[in-house]
Amino acid sequence: MASRYRFPDAPLDAGVGPVRAATYLPSTPDHLLWGRLPCRTDAPVLRVDPGAEVTVDTLSHEGVLEDQGRDPRAFFASYGVDGEQVLTDAVALAASDRAHTPGPDGPHVVTGPIAVTGAEPGDLLAVTIVETLPRVPYGVVSNRHARGALPGEYPLDGLPLVSAFAALAEHPDPATGRIASYGEIPLTRAGYDAPSAPRARFPLAPFLGIVGVAVDDDVRPHSVPPGAHGGNLDINLLTEGATLYLPVQVADALVYVGDPHFAQGDGEVALTAMEASLRATVRLDVVPRAEAVARFGDLVGPLAETREHLVPTGLDEDLDVAVQNCVRAAIGLLGARYGMEPAQAYAYLSAATDFDISQVVDVVKGVHARIRTADFAHLGEGAARDGRGTR
């Protein structure tokens, strides 16, 4: 049986390999921002109508950053990657005259912005992840600049940066026997030089760490902290089939995507997870304000929806406050969606809902809840459709 994810025989450079949507946006330097996110003064690099599907190439920052030499071919060669397996997009960005200052600028590379005609402040932009394809068969997990969840302890031995190379591999799933896709990290750094060395193996779950809309400001925000605009949310549930709803802040929304991952654990404790470039197809829909309020209440921050869960979010520099904000968002969502009284919703959430840490490493910490839609399915379609539920 074929792998769930198709590994490229050669890198999926611009225009190479499968492109699902009729509209395609490659990650060439003129379509990218590096370390900053769009604001209201940015001109779109593409314009589409609501409901359009767009295939977007995204580029990982690993291998192009200054502390890695700003030379992706040399960086990946140190892990045995042939130069032909390095994306020319990465090489072009690193070799460009694009100004990028670590610290004042974030590390992330984002593709966009894309104007969605007719989106207005007060509406929600719905970004549905239709497909994610690996562009290369490897990724990197980095701990740098004394950051991460243990900033006083890692990196070890006084090193400013440790980049753990992770290769893609296919193996039988222990439960089903079917061939599945995995990332692999050697148990020791010496293992990079020994193909037979033991390796930790973990399943792939590709997603975009950054999905956002432009802020209503003349200054581009730093790419690291997430906010009401979305941005660097790092919610690992945003895999194929999931939708992220974002409150539109400027006309035409000006949506962008980036920070691609092949896998990430909740928390992303080492600062990054398995960072690796993806070709993502997204559908961009506009939910008018009146409909948005009926379905979700007065949404002030990002909300995700998967096949099984409603996923409200909470954000703050203080993790305790982020949890509180997520609980409040969940209570408001249950009231709008199903007519659930706040005290009853509070009790239900405590009994039935998991609150997960999205990430603790992006200055503004993130928490997301997983509310099972199956718990309300017996109320009938009308409950979810009209937002009133039954009492």
Secondary structure as the mmCIF struct_conf table of DSSP 4:
data_model
#
loop_
_struct_conf.conf_type_id
_struct_conf.id
_struct_conf.beg_label_comp_id
_struct_conf.beg_label_asym_id
_struct_conf.beg_label_seq_id
_struct_conf.end_label_comp_id
_struct_conf.end_label_asym_id
_struct_conf.end_label_seq_id
BEND BEND1 ARG A 4 TYR A 5
HELX_LH_PP_P HELX_LH_PP_P1 ARG A 6 PRO A 8
BEND BEND2 ASP A 9 ALA A 10
TURN_TY1_P TURN_TY1_P1 ALA A 14 GLY A 15
BEND BEND3 GLY A 17 GLY A 17
BEND BEND4 ALA A 21 ALA A 22
STRN STRN1 THR A 23 LEU A 25
HELX_RH_3T_P HELX_RH_3T_P1 PRO A 29 HIS A 31
STRN STRN2 LEU A 32 TRP A 34
BEND BEND5 GLY A 35 GLY A 35
STRN STRN3 ARG A 36 ARG A 36
STRN STRN4 CYS A 39 CYS A 39
TURN_TY1_P TURN_TY1_P2 ARG A 40 THR A 41
HELX_LH_PP_P HELX_LH_PP_P2 ASP A 42 PRO A 44
BEND BEND6 VAL A 45 VAL A 45
STRN STRN5 LEU A 46 VAL A 48
TURN_TY1_P TURN_TY1_P3 PRO A 50 GLY A 51
STRN STRN6 ALA A 52 ASP A 57
BEND BEND7 HIS A 61 HIS A 61
TURN_TY1_P TURN_TY1_P4 GLU A 62 VAL A 64
BEND BEND8 LEU A 65 LEU A 65
HELX_RH_3T_P HELX_RH_3T_P2 GLU A 66 GLN A 68
TURN_TY1_P TURN_TY1_P5 GLY A 69 GLY A 69
BEND BEND9 ARG A 70 ARG A 70
HELX_RH_AL_P HELX_RH_AL_P1 PRO A 72 ALA A 77
TURN_TY1_P TURN_TY1_P6 SER A 78 GLY A 80
HELX_RH_3T_P HELX_RH_3T_P3 GLY A 83 GLN A 85
BEND BEND10 VAL A 86 VAL A 86
HELX_RH_AL_P HELX_RH_AL_P2 THR A 88 ALA A 95
BEND BEND11 SER A 96 SER A 96
STRN STRN7 PRO A 102 PRO A 102
TURN_TY1_P TURN_TY1_P7 GLY A 103 PRO A 104
STRN STRN8 ASP A 105 ASP A 105
BEND BEND12 PRO A 107 PRO A 107
STRN STRN9 VAL A 109 VAL A 116
TURN_TY1_P TURN_TY1_P8 THR A 117 GLY A 118
TURN_TY1_P TURN_TY1_P9 PRO A 121 GLY A 122
BEND BEND13 ASP A 123 ASP A 123
STRN STRN10 LEU A 124 PRO A 134
BEND BEND14 ARG A 135 PRO A 137
STRN STRN11 TYR A 138 ARG A 144
TURN_TY1_P TURN_TY1_P10 HIS A 145 ALA A 146
BEND BEND15 GLY A 148 ALA A 149
TURN_TY1_P TURN_TY1_P11 PRO A 151 GLU A 153
BEND BEND16 PRO A 155 PRO A 155
HELX_RH_3T_P HELX_RH_3T_P4 LEU A 156 GLY A 158
BEND BEND17 PRO A 160 PRO A 160
STRN STRN12 LEU A 161 PRO A 172
TURN_TY1_P TURN_TY1_P12 PRO A 174 THR A 176
STRN STRN13 ILE A 179 PRO A 186
BEND BEND18 LEU A 187 THR A 188
HELX_RH_3T_P HELX_RH_3T_P5 ARG A 189 ASP A 193
TURN_TY1_P TURN_TY1_P13 PRO A 195 SER A 196
BEND BEND19 ALA A 197 ALA A 197
STRN STRN14 ARG A 199 PRO A 203
STRN STRN15 PHE A 207 VAL A 213
STRN STRN16 VAL A 215 VAL A 215
BEND BEND20 ASP A 216 VAL A 219
HELX_LH_PP_P HELX_LH_PP_P3 ARG A 220 PRO A 221
STRN STRN17 HIS A 222 HIS A 222
BEND BEND21 SER A 223 PRO A 225
STRN STRN18 GLY A 227 GLY A 227
TURN_TY1_P TURN_TY1_P14 ALA A 228 HIS A 229
STRN STRN19 GLY A 230 ASN A 232
TURN_TY1_P TURN_TY1_P15 ASN A 236 LEU A 237
BEND BEND22 THR A 239 THR A 239
TURN_TY1_P TURN_TY1_P16 GLU A 240 GLY A 241
STRN STRN20 THR A 243 PRO A 247
BEND BEND23 VAL A 250 VAL A 250
TURN_TY1_P TURN_TY1_P17 ALA A 251 ASP A 252
STRN STRN21 VAL A 255 ALA A 263
TURN_TY1_P TURN_TY1_P18 ASP A 266 ASP A 266
STRN STRN22 GLY A 267 GLY A 267
TURN_TY1_P TURN_TY1_P19 VAL A 269 ALA A 270
BEND BEND24 LEU A 271 LEU A 271
STRN STRN23 MET A 274 GLU A 275
STRN STRN24 LEU A 278 VAL A 287
HELX_RH_AL_P HELX_RH_AL_P3 ARG A 289 PHE A 296
BEND BEND25 ASP A 298 ASP A 298
BEND BEND26 GLY A 301 GLY A 301
STRN STRN25 LEU A 303 GLU A 305
BEND BEND27 ARG A 307 GLU A 308
STRN STRN26 HIS A 309 ASP A 316
BEND BEND28 GLU A 317 ASP A 318
HELX_RH_AL_P HELX_RH_AL_P4 LEU A 319 TYR A 338
HELX_RH_AL_P HELX_RH_AL_P5 PRO A 342 ALA A 352
STRN STRN27 ASP A 354 GLN A 359
BEND BEND29 VAL A 360 VAL A 364
STRN STRN28 LYS A 365 ARG A 372
HELX_RH_3T_P HELX_RH_3T_P6 THR A 373 LEU A 379
HELX_RH_AL_P HELX_RH_AL_P6 GLU A 381 ASP A 386
BEND BEND30 GLY A 387 GLY A 387
#
